[in-house]
Amino acid sequence: VPPEKPVNITCWSKNMKDLTCKWAPGTEGETFLHTNYTLKYKRRWYGQDNTCQEYHTAGTYSCHIPKDLALFTPYEIWVEASNRLGVAVSDVVMLDILDVVTTDPPSDVHVSRVGDLEDQLSVRWSSPPALKDFLFQAKYQIQYRVEDSSEWKVVDDVGNQTSCRLAGLRPGTVYFVQVRCNPFSIYGSKKAGIWSDWSNPTAASTPRSERVAGGCDPKGGEQNTTLRRELKQFFGWVKKHAYGCSNLGIKLYDQWRVWLQKSHKTRNQVGKEP
């Protein structure tokens, strides 16, 4: 039978100098006859058709245009399918290179402990190098999971920073972490780019808790007494280590958390003595 018109054309650019496009052969797939696919493109207002030359670069139905593309100019892109019984032409896709930019995944992803804090890990990474010479912003996402689970938890609100702290984690647990990037506002473009692939998983473990398992929880009155005592200790700590509100930063809070955890461990160890 004659070929069906190709569908689902999608394109992306890794460095704003190239373009890769892929498509599907049609609702019924391939015919029993050999079918040739040709990707064509042109600037919207200039009328000269160009033919892509590097096929199968991103799968069976794909083609790569490595250079000679213009910015700030919309392109018309379509795919022609032909065999001995006929020709079918896809719908035309119109795009601007700046609106379909993507990157390689962020590089140099490092995951490390935050001192002795049992429920936190620090994640750091580097911006993708391919776009370092272009004016753009980036937003990042992090996903992480525990070692014995296949379910990822996504952190959406990372923004344009290249570091993040994961909190509320389980003590003594191995976590796998991945990061991805979406470039946007490239040369003032109002459209977001395309999310990169996720970086390779990076593993790290939280410190193991040394609290006694199976111990009795204090009664309500004892909890209130403990809370008042720890609050008094905390304010004493702040008075000793901070001079004005400007010094009440996350580092001071971390120091307090470490001191508090150590004090809990000390009390538990004393409780185990005969």
DRENGUTI-338780 format. One record per residue (C-alpha): residue number from 1; residue in three letters; x negated, y, z. Coordinates in pm, 1 decimal. Each point is the difference from the previous one (the first is absolute). Layout:
<nodes>
<node nudren="NUM" zator="ala" c1="X" c2="Y" c3="Z"/>
...
</nodes>
This chain:
<nodes>
<node nudren="1" zator="val" c1="0.0" c2="0.0" c3="0.0"/>
<node nudren="2" zator="pro" c1="-113.3" c2="362.1" c3="-34.0"/>
<node nudren="3" zator="pro" c1="-165.0" c2="154.6" c3="306.4"/>
<node nudren="4" zator="glu" c1="200.6" c2="192.5" c3="256.6"/>
<node nudren="5" zator="lys" c1="-96.7" c2="354.8" c3="81.1"/>
<node nudren="6" zator="pro" c1="-260.9" c2="19.0" c3="281.2"/>
<node nudren="7" zator="val" c1="124.0" c2="135.9" c3="333.4"/>
<node nudren="8" zator="asn" c1="-122.1" c2="131.6" c3="338.1"/>
<node nudren="9" zator="ile" c1="-294.7" c2="206.8" c3="-119.8"/>
<node nudren="10" zator="thr" c1="-202.9" c2="129.5" c3="294.4"/>
<node nudren="11" zator="cys" c1="-327.8" c2="193.1" c3="-14.4"/>
<node nudren="12" zator="trp" c1="-266.9" c2="125.5" c3="239.0"/>
<node nudren="13" zator="ser" c1="-331.8" c2="185.9" c3="-7.6"/>
<node nudren="14" zator="lys" c1="-296.1" c2="-71.5" c3="227.0"/>
<node nudren="15" zator="asn" c1="-207.9" c2="310.7" c3="-73.3"/>
<node nudren="16" zator="met" c1="221.1" c2="239.3" c3="-204.4"/>
<node nudren="17" zator="lys" c1="-211.1" c2="-83.7" c3="-308.3"/>
<node nudren="18" zator="asp" c1="152.9" c2="-342.1" c3="-75.0"/>
<node nudren="19" zator="leu" c1="342.5" c2="-163.2" c3="-12.9"/>
<node nudren="20" zator="thr" c1="108.4" c2="-360.9" c3="43.6"/>
<node nudren="21" zator="cys" c1="350.3" c2="-114.9" c3="-95.8"/>
<node nudren="22" zator="lys" c1="180.8" c2="-331.9" c3="33.6"/>
<node nudren="23" zator="trp" c1="339.3" c2="-123.9" c3="-116.4"/>
<node nudren="24" zator="ala" c1="226.6" c2="-305.7" c3="-17.5"/>
<node nudren="25" zator="pro" c1="85.0" c2="-180.4" c3="-326.9"/>
<node nudren="26" zator="gly" c1="379.8" c2="29.5" c3="36.5"/>
<node nudren="27" zator="thr" c1="283.9" c2="-166.8" c3="188.2"/>
<node nudren="28" zator="glu" c1="-45.7" c2="-334.1" c3="-179.2"/>
<node nudren="29" zator="gly" c1="-380.1" c2="4.7" c3="16.1"/>
<node nudren="30" zator="glu" c1="-219.4" c2="-121.2" c3="-285.4"/>
<node nudren="31" zator="thr" c1="144.0" c2="-158.6" c3="-313.4"/>
<node nudren="32" zator="phe" c1="-130.8" c2="-320.6" c3="-159.6"/>
<node nudren="33" zator="leu" c1="-183.7" c2="209.3" c3="-257.1"/>
<node nudren="34" zator="his" c1="-328.8" c2="173.2" c3="72.2"/>
<node nudren="35" zator="thr" c1="75.9" c2="362.6" c3="89.3"/>
<node nudren="36" zator="asn" c1="-237.7" c2="293.3" c3="-21.0"/>
<node nudren="37" zator="tyr" c1="36.6" c2="294.8" c3="236.7"/>
<node nudren="38" zator="thr" c1="-131.0" c2="346.9" c3="-78.7"/>
<node nudren="39" zator="leu" c1="1.3" c2="287.0" c3="248.3"/>
<node nudren="40" zator="lys" c1="22.5" c2="341.4" c3="-162.3"/>
<node nudren="41" zator="tyr" c1="-15.4" c2="348.6" c3="146.6"/>
<node nudren="42" zator="lys" c1="-7.2" c2="364.6" c3="-103.3"/>
<node nudren="43" zator="arg" c1="14.7" c2="345.8" c3="148.0"/>
<node nudren="44" zator="arg" c1="358.6" c2="105.8" c3="10.2"/>
<node nudren="45" zator="trp" c1="-28.9" c2="307.8" c3="-222.0"/>
<node nudren="46" zator="tyr" c1="-287.1" c2="-93.2" c3="-227.6"/>
<node nudren="47" zator="gly" c1="144.3" c2="-288.1" c3="-197.0"/>
<node nudren="48" zator="gln" c1="-308.6" c2="-216.5" c3="-66.4"/>
<node nudren="49" zator="asp" c1="44.1" c2="-365.7" c3="98.6"/>
<node nudren="50" zator="asn" c1="-288.4" c2="-177.9" c3="173.7"/>
<node nudren="51" zator="thr" c1="-40.2" c2="-374.6" c3="52.7"/>
<node nudren="52" zator="cys" c1="-140.4" c2="-156.9" c3="316.6"/>
<node nudren="53" zator="gln" c1="-293.2" c2="-237.5" c3="-65.2"/>
<node nudren="54" zator="glu" c1="-89.7" c2="-176.0" c3="330.1"/>
<node nudren="55" zator="tyr" c1="269.0" c2="-261.5" c3="69.8"/>
<node nudren="56" zator="his" c1="46.4" c2="-251.2" c3="284.3"/>
<node nudren="57" zator="thr" c1="-197.5" c2="216.4" c3="246.5"/>
<node nudren="58" zator="ala" c1="264.9" c2="-20.4" c3="273.9"/>
<node nudren="59" zator="gly" c1="181.3" c2="-318.1" c3="-102.2"/>
<node nudren="60" zator="thr" c1="143.6" c2="-158.1" c3="-313.3"/>
<node nudren="61" zator="tyr" c1="221.3" c2="296.3" c3="-90.0"/>
<node nudren="62" zator="ser" c1="-226.3" c2="298.5" c3="64.0"/>
<node nudren="63" zator="cys" c1="-236.2" c2="241.0" c3="-168.9"/>
<node nudren="64" zator="his" c1="-263.5" c2="248.2" c3="116.5"/>
<node nudren="65" zator="ile" c1="-73.1" c2="342.7" c3="-151.8"/>
<node nudren="66" zator="pro" c1="-345.3" c2="88.1" c3="137.4"/>
<node nudren="67" zator="lys" c1="-45.2" c2="365.2" c3="-104.8"/>
<node nudren="68" zator="asp" c1="100.3" c2="296.9" c3="-213.7"/>
<node nudren="69" zator="leu" c1="317.5" c2="76.6" c3="193.6"/>
<node nudren="70" zator="ala" c1="112.4" c2="355.2" c3="71.4"/>
<node nudren="71" zator="leu" c1="123.0" c2="136.5" c3="331.0"/>
<node nudren="72" zator="phe" c1="300.4" c2="230.1" c3="43.3"/>
<node nudren="73" zator="thr" c1="155.3" c2="-153.3" c3="-312.6"/>
<node nudren="74" zator="pro" c1="290.0" c2="-247.7" c3="-9.9"/>
<node nudren="75" zator="tyr" c1="-58.0" c2="-320.6" c3="-192.4"/>
<node nudren="76" zator="glu" c1="249.2" c2="-221.6" c3="-180.5"/>
<node nudren="77" zator="ile" c1="-80.7" c2="-371.8" c3="35.3"/>
<node nudren="78" zator="trp" c1="170.2" c2="-302.0" c3="-155.1"/>
<node nudren="79" zator="val" c1="-68.9" c2="-364.2" c3="-91.6"/>
<node nudren="80" zator="glu" c1="71.1" c2="-172.1" c3="-330.7"/>
<node nudren="81" zator="ala" c1="52.6" c2="-378.3" c3="-15.7"/>
<node nudren="82" zator="ser" c1="-23.7" c2="-177.6" c3="-335.9"/>
<node nudren="83" zator="asn" c1="10.3" c2="-352.0" c3="-139.5"/>
<node nudren="84" zator="arg" c1="80.7" c2="-155.9" c3="-340.7"/>
<node nudren="85" zator="leu" c1="372.8" c2="66.1" c3="45.6"/>
<node nudren="86" zator="gly" c1="-1.3" c2="362.7" c3="99.6"/>
<node nudren="87" zator="val" c1="-108.0" c2="290.6" c3="216.2"/>
<node nudren="88" zator="ala" c1="142.4" c2="131.9" c3="330.6"/>
<node nudren="89" zator="val" c1="-92.4" c2="333.4" c3="157.5"/>
<node nudren="90" zator="ser" c1="32.5" c2="84.0" c3="368.9"/>
<node nudren="91" zator="asp" c1="157.5" c2="311.1" c3="141.2"/>
<node nudren="92" zator="val" c1="-238.8" c2="294.8" c3="16.3"/>
<node nudren="93" zator="val" c1="-149.9" c2="83.1" c3="338.8"/>
<node nudren="94" zator="met" c1="-109.0" c2="358.0" c3="62.0"/>
<node nudren="95" zator="leu" c1="-260.4" c2="82.8" c3="266.0"/>
<node nudren="96" zator="asp" c1="-269.3" c2="241.9" c3="108.6"/>
<node nudren="97" zator="ile" c1="-333.6" c2="-153.4" c3="101.3"/>
<node nudren="98" zator="leu" c1="-1.7" c2="204.6" c3="323.2"/>
<node nudren="99" zator="asp" c1="323.9" c2="-164.7" c3="110.4"/>
<node nudren="100" zator="val" c1="-124.0" c2="-360.6" c3="-22.9"/>
<node nudren="101" zator="val" c1="-338.8" c2="22.2" c3="172.0"/>
<node nudren="102" zator="thr" c1="-100.3" c2="-277.9" c3="237.2"/>
<node nudren="103" zator="thr" c1="-329.3" c2="-92.1" c3="166.8"/>
<node nudren="104" zator="asp" c1="-201.1" c2="-294.7" c3="111.2"/>
<node nudren="105" zator="pro" c1="74.3" c2="-96.2" c3="361.1"/>
<node nudren="106" zator="pro" c1="-174.7" c2="205.5" c3="271.1"/>
<node nudren="107" zator="ser" c1="-353.8" c2="-122.4" c3="61.5"/>
<node nudren="108" zator="asp" c1="-210.8" c2="-59.8" c3="311.4"/>
<node nudren="109" zator="val" c1="293.8" c2="-97.8" c3="221.1"/>
<node nudren="110" zator="his" c1="-121.6" c2="-51.0" c3="357.7"/>
<node nudren="111" zator="val" c1="208.0" c2="-120.6" c3="294.3"/>
<node nudren="112" zator="ser" c1="-145.4" c2="24.1" c3="351.2"/>
<node nudren="113" zator="arg" c1="98.1" c2="-5.3" c3="365.1"/>
<node nudren="114" zator="val" c1="76.7" c2="317.3" c3="193.9"/>
<node nudren="115" zator="gly" c1="-227.1" c2="-50.3" c3="299.1"/>
<node nudren="116" zator="asp" c1="158.6" c2="-243.7" c3="244.7"/>
<node nudren="117" zator="leu" c1="357.9" c2="87.1" c3="-94.3"/>
<node nudren="118" zator="glu" c1="181.2" c2="-329.1" c3="-37.2"/>
<node nudren="119" zator="asp" c1="286.8" c2="119.5" c3="-223.7"/>
<node nudren="120" zator="gln" c1="-174.0" c2="217.5" c3="-261.2"/>
<node nudren="121" zator="leu" c1="-223.4" c2="-21.9" c3="-308.1"/>
<node nudren="122" zator="ser" c1="-160.9" c2="278.7" c3="-202.8"/>
<node nudren="123" zator="val" c1="15.0" c2="-12.2" c3="-383.4"/>
<node nudren="124" zator="arg" c1="-229.6" c2="209.2" c3="-223.6"/>
<node nudren="125" zator="trp" c1="-46.6" c2="3.6" c3="-378.5"/>
<node nudren="126" zator="ser" c1="-142.4" c2="204.2" c3="-288.7"/>
<node nudren="127" zator="ser" c1="194.0" c2="177.3" c3="-273.7"/>
<node nudren="128" zator="pro" c1="7.8" c2="-177.3" c3="-338.3"/>
<node nudren="129" zator="pro" c1="-308.9" c2="110.2" c3="-196.0"/>
<node nudren="130" zator="ala" c1="162.3" c2="7.6" c3="-347.4"/>
<node nudren="131" zator="leu" c1="179.0" c2="329.1" c3="67.1"/>
<node nudren="132" zator="lys" c1="-265.5" c2="180.1" c3="201.6"/>
<node nudren="133" zator="asp" c1="-63.7" c2="252.4" c3="-280.9"/>
<node nudren="134" zator="phe" c1="366.8" c2="92.8" c3="-40.6"/>
<node nudren="135" zator="leu" c1="218.9" c2="234.1" c3="198.9"/>
<node nudren="136" zator="phe" c1="252.5" c2="-222.7" c3="175.7"/>
<node nudren="137" zator="gln" c1="144.3" c2="-102.0" c3="332.2"/>
<node nudren="138" zator="ala" c1="60.0" c2="-350.3" c3="120.9"/>
<node nudren="139" zator="lys" c1="234.6" c2="-171.7" c3="238.2"/>
<node nudren="140" zator="tyr" c1="-83.8" c2="-331.8" c3="157.4"/>
<node nudren="141" zator="gln" c1="184.4" c2="-297.2" c3="139.6"/>
<node nudren="142" zator="ile" c1="-126.8" c2="-264.1" c3="241.3"/>
<node nudren="143" zator="gln" c1="138.7" c2="-346.4" c3="46.9"/>
<node nudren="144" zator="tyr" c1="-111.0" c2="-246.6" c3="265.6"/>
<node nudren="145" zator="arg" c1="91.7" c2="-343.9" c3="131.7"/>
<node nudren="146" zator="val" c1="-112.9" c2="-239.6" c3="268.2"/>
<node nudren="147" zator="glu" c1="-218.7" c2="-291.8" c3="-101.1"/>
<node nudren="148" zator="asp" c1="267.4" c2="-270.0" c3="34.9"/>
<node nudren="149" zator="ser" c1="277.9" c2="191.0" c3="-182.2"/>
<node nudren="150" zator="ser" c1="77.6" c2="80.7" c3="-363.2"/>
<node nudren="151" zator="glu" c1="219.0" c2="299.6" c3="88.7"/>
<node nudren="152" zator="trp" c1="-158.8" c2="339.6" c3="-60.1"/>
<node nudren="153" zator="lys" c1="90.9" c2="314.0" c3="190.7"/>
<node nudren="154" zator="val" c1="-35.0" c2="323.1" c3="-202.9"/>
<node nudren="155" zator="val" c1="-110.4" c2="339.6" c3="134.5"/>
<node nudren="156" zator="asp" c1="142.8" c2="265.5" c3="-235.5"/>
<node nudren="157" zator="asp" c1="-89.9" c2="327.5" c3="169.9"/>
<node nudren="158" zator="val" c1="-378.3" c2="-4.9" c3="-45.2"/>
<node nudren="159" zator="gly" c1="1.8" c2="304.8" c3="-230.2"/>
<node nudren="160" zator="asn" c1="-319.5" c2="126.9" c3="-160.9"/>
<node nudren="161" zator="gln" c1="-237.1" c2="-98.3" c3="281.6"/>
<node nudren="162" zator="thr" c1="-252.5" c2="-282.8" c3="-35.9"/>
<node nudren="163" zator="ser" c1="31.8" c2="-144.8" c3="349.1"/>
<node nudren="164" zator="cys" c1="279.0" c2="-125.7" c3="219.7"/>
<node nudren="165" zator="arg" c1="46.8" c2="-163.6" c3="337.4"/>
<node nudren="166" zator="leu" c1="227.3" c2="-303.2" c3="34.7"/>
<node nudren="167" zator="ala" c1="166.9" c2="-19.4" c3="342.6"/>
<node nudren="168" zator="gly" c1="235.7" c2="-237.0" c3="177.5"/>
<node nudren="169" zator="leu" c1="-200.1" c2="-306.5" c3="-105.2"/>
<node nudren="170" zator="arg" c1="-32.9" c2="-331.0" c3="184.5"/>
<node nudren="171" zator="pro" c1="-313.0" c2="-45.5" c3="215.7"/>
<node nudren="172" zator="gly" c1="-249.3" c2="-264.2" c3="-106.9"/>
<node nudren="173" zator="thr" c1="147.6" c2="-32.2" c3="-349.7"/>
<node nudren="174" zator="val" c1="-158.5" c2="-1.6" c3="-346.4"/>
<node nudren="175" zator="tyr" c1="161.3" c2="246.0" c3="-243.9"/>
<node nudren="176" zator="phe" c1="-39.0" c2="28.6" c3="-377.3"/>
<node nudren="177" zator="val" c1="22.6" c2="355.2" c3="-140.2"/>
<node nudren="178" zator="gln" c1="39.1" c2="135.2" c3="-355.6"/>
<node nudren="179" zator="val" c1="16.2" c2="354.7" c3="-139.5"/>
<node nudren="180" zator="arg" c1="132.2" c2="140.5" c3="-329.3"/>
<node nudren="181" zator="cys" c1="6.6" c2="342.9" c3="-163.9"/>
<node nudren="182" zator="asn" c1="242.3" c2="213.1" c3="-201.5"/>
<node nudren="183" zator="pro" c1="-146.6" c2="310.7" c3="-171.2"/>
<node nudren="184" zator="phe" c1="232.8" c2="294.7" c3="-43.3"/>
<node nudren="185" zator="ser" c1="-0.7" c2="371.5" c3="-86.7"/>
<node nudren="186" zator="ile" c1="-272.1" c2="-64.3" c3="-258.4"/>
<node nudren="187" zator="tyr" c1="-69.1" c2="336.2" c3="-165.4"/>
<node nudren="188" zator="gly" c1="334.9" c2="115.7" c3="137.0"/>
<node nudren="189" zator="ser" c1="211.1" c2="-287.4" c3="-130.7"/>
<node nudren="190" zator="lys" c1="327.5" c2="-17.9" c3="192.3"/>
<node nudren="191" zator="lys" c1="34.5" c2="-377.8" c3="-30.1"/>
<node nudren="192" zator="ala" c1="-159.9" c2="-253.2" c3="228.6"/>
<node nudren="193" zator="gly" c1="-247.2" c2="-241.6" c3="-150.9"/>
<node nudren="194" zator="ile" c1="14.0" c2="-378.9" c3="10.2"/>
<node nudren="195" zator="trp" c1="-100.6" c2="-199.2" c3="307.8"/>
<node nudren="196" zator="ser" c1="-330.1" c2="-181.9" c3="-35.2"/>
<node nudren="197" zator="asp" c1="-41.0" c2="-365.7" c3="84.7"/>
<node nudren="198" zator="trp" c1="-65.7" c2="-80.5" c3="364.8"/>
<node nudren="199" zator="ser" c1="-362.8" c2="-16.9" c3="110.2"/>
<node nudren="200" zator="asn" c1="-143.9" c2="-337.6" c3="93.5"/>
<node nudren="201" zator="pro" c1="106.1" c2="-102.3" c3="354.1"/>
<node nudren="202" zator="thr" c1="-235.1" c2="108.4" c3="278.2"/>
<node nudren="203" zator="ala" c1="18.0" c2="-182.7" c3="333.5"/>
<node nudren="204" zator="ala" c1="-62.7" c2="109.6" c3="359.0"/>
<node nudren="205" zator="ser" c1="119.0" c2="-113.8" c3="342.1"/>
<node nudren="206" zator="thr" c1="131.5" c2="195.3" c3="295.8"/>
<node nudren="207" zator="pro" c1="-174.0" c2="-51.1" c3="337.8"/>
<node nudren="208" zator="arg" c1="133.8" c2="-287.9" c3="204.4"/>
<node nudren="209" zator="ser" c1="205.4" c2="83.8" c3="307.1"/>
<node nudren="210" zator="glu" c1="-139.6" c2="-131.8" c3="329.4"/>
<node nudren="211" zator="arg" c1="317.1" c2="45.5" c3="199.7"/>
<node nudren="212" zator="val" c1="111.1" c2="-301.6" c3="197.2"/>
<node nudren="213" zator="ala" c1="271.5" c2="-199.3" c3="-176.9"/>
<node nudren="214" zator="gly" c1="294.4" c2="-118.6" c3="203.2"/>
<node nudren="215" zator="gly" c1="-49.9" c2="249.2" c3="282.9"/>
<node nudren="216" zator="cys" c1="294.1" c2="147.9" c3="188.1"/>
<node nudren="217" zator="asp" c1="116.5" c2="346.1" c3="-105.5"/>
<node nudren="218" zator="pro" c1="18.0" c2="253.6" c3="281.3"/>
<node nudren="219" zator="lys" c1="342.1" c2="96.0" c3="127.6"/>
<node nudren="220" zator="gly" c1="163.4" c2="326.0" c3="-101.1"/>
<node nudren="221" zator="gly" c1="-116.2" c2="189.1" c3="307.2"/>
<node nudren="222" zator="glu" c1="-353.9" c2="-122.1" c3="-47.1"/>
<node nudren="223" zator="gln" c1="11.1" c2="103.4" c3="-367.9"/>
<node nudren="224" zator="asn" c1="104.3" c2="353.5" c3="97.2"/>
<node nudren="225" zator="thr" c1="-278.0" c2="18.6" c3="257.0"/>
<node nudren="226" zator="thr" c1="-251.2" c2="-121.6" c3="-257.6"/>
<node nudren="227" zator="leu" c1="126.5" c2="251.8" c3="-255.7"/>
<node nudren="228" zator="arg" c1="-32.3" c2="288.8" c3="242.3"/>
<node nudren="229" zator="arg" c1="-349.3" c2="-109.6" c3="94.7"/>
<node nudren="230" zator="glu" c1="-109.2" c2="-33.1" c3="-365.7"/>
<node nudren="231" zator="leu" c1="150.3" c2="338.5" c3="-89.6"/>
<node nudren="232" zator="lys" c1="-192.9" c2="156.0" c3="285.4"/>
<node nudren="233" zator="gln" c1="-314.6" c2="-170.2" c3="-124.3"/>
<node nudren="234" zator="phe" c1="70.1" c2="116.4" c3="-356.9"/>
<node nudren="235" zator="phe" c1="39.0" c2="364.4" c3="99.5"/>
<node nudren="236" zator="gly" c1="-318.4" c2="-27.8" c3="203.1"/>
<node nudren="237" zator="trp" c1="-170.1" c2="-142.0" c3="-309.8"/>
<node nudren="238" zator="val" c1="127.4" c2="286.2" c3="-219.1"/>
<node nudren="239" zator="lys" c1="-109.5" c2="260.1" c3="254.5"/>
<node nudren="240" zator="lys" c1="-346.6" c2="-148.9" c3="4.5"/>
<node nudren="241" zator="his" c1="-49.0" c2="-51.1" c3="-374.0"/>
<node nudren="242" zator="ala" c1="205.4" c2="271.0" c3="-173.8"/>
<node nudren="243" zator="tyr" c1="-28.1" c2="376.4" c3="18.3"/>
<node nudren="244" zator="gly" c1="322.6" c2="143.8" c3="-139.6"/>
<node nudren="245" zator="cys" c1="248.2" c2="-149.2" c3="-245.4"/>
<node nudren="246" zator="ser" c1="-242.2" c2="13.8" c3="-293.9"/>
<node nudren="247" zator="asn" c1="-195.0" c2="-295.0" c3="141.6"/>
<node nudren="248" zator="leu" c1="304.8" c2="-224.6" c3="45.5"/>
<node nudren="249" zator="gly" c1="-74.8" c2="-199.8" c3="-314.1"/>
<node nudren="250" zator="ile" c1="42.7" c2="-359.7" c3="-104.6"/>
<node nudren="251" zator="lys" c1="-354.8" c2="-81.9" c3="113.2"/>
<node nudren="252" zator="leu" c1="82.5" c2="95.8" c3="357.8"/>
<node nudren="253" zator="tyr" c1="319.1" c2="-203.8" c3="-19.2"/>
<node nudren="254" zator="asp" c1="-198.3" c2="-302.4" c3="-123.7"/>
<node nudren="255" zator="gln" c1="-242.7" c2="35.6" c3="290.7"/>
<node nudren="256" zator="trp" c1="291.6" c2="5.0" c3="240.6"/>
<node nudren="257" zator="arg" c1="156.3" c2="-310.1" c3="-162.6"/>
<node nudren="258" zator="val" c1="-329.1" c2="-190.9" c3="26.6"/>
<node nudren="259" zator="trp" c1="-40.1" c2="102.2" c3="364.8"/>
<node nudren="260" zator="leu" c1="358.8" c2="-105.7" c3="74.7"/>
<node nudren="261" zator="gln" c1="-41.1" c2="-340.2" c3="-168.1"/>
<node nudren="262" zator="lys" c1="-322.4" c2="-62.3" c3="192.6"/>
<node nudren="263" zator="ser" c1="173.0" c2="88.1" c3="325.8"/>
<node nudren="264" zator="his" c1="278.0" c2="-250.8" c3="-80.8"/>
<node nudren="265" zator="lys" c1="-259.5" c2="-269.9" c3="-71.8"/>
<node nudren="266" zator="thr" c1="-179.9" c2="73.2" c3="326.2"/>
<node nudren="267" zator="arg" c1="322.0" c2="-30.7" c3="201.4"/>
<node nudren="268" zator="asn" c1="87.0" c2="-327.8" c3="-173.1"/>
<node nudren="269" zator="gln" c1="-343.3" c2="-145.8" c3="69.2"/>
<node nudren="270" zator="val" c1="29.9" c2="99.8" c3="367.5"/>
<node nudren="271" zator="gly" c1="339.6" c2="-167.3" c3="8.6"/>
<node nudren="272" zator="lys" c1="-155.3" c2="-330.9" c3="-107.7"/>
<node nudren="273" zator="glu" c1="-236.6" c2="-12.1" c3="297.8"/>
<node nudren="274" zator="pro" c1="98.0" c2="-243.3" c3="288.3"/>
</nodes>
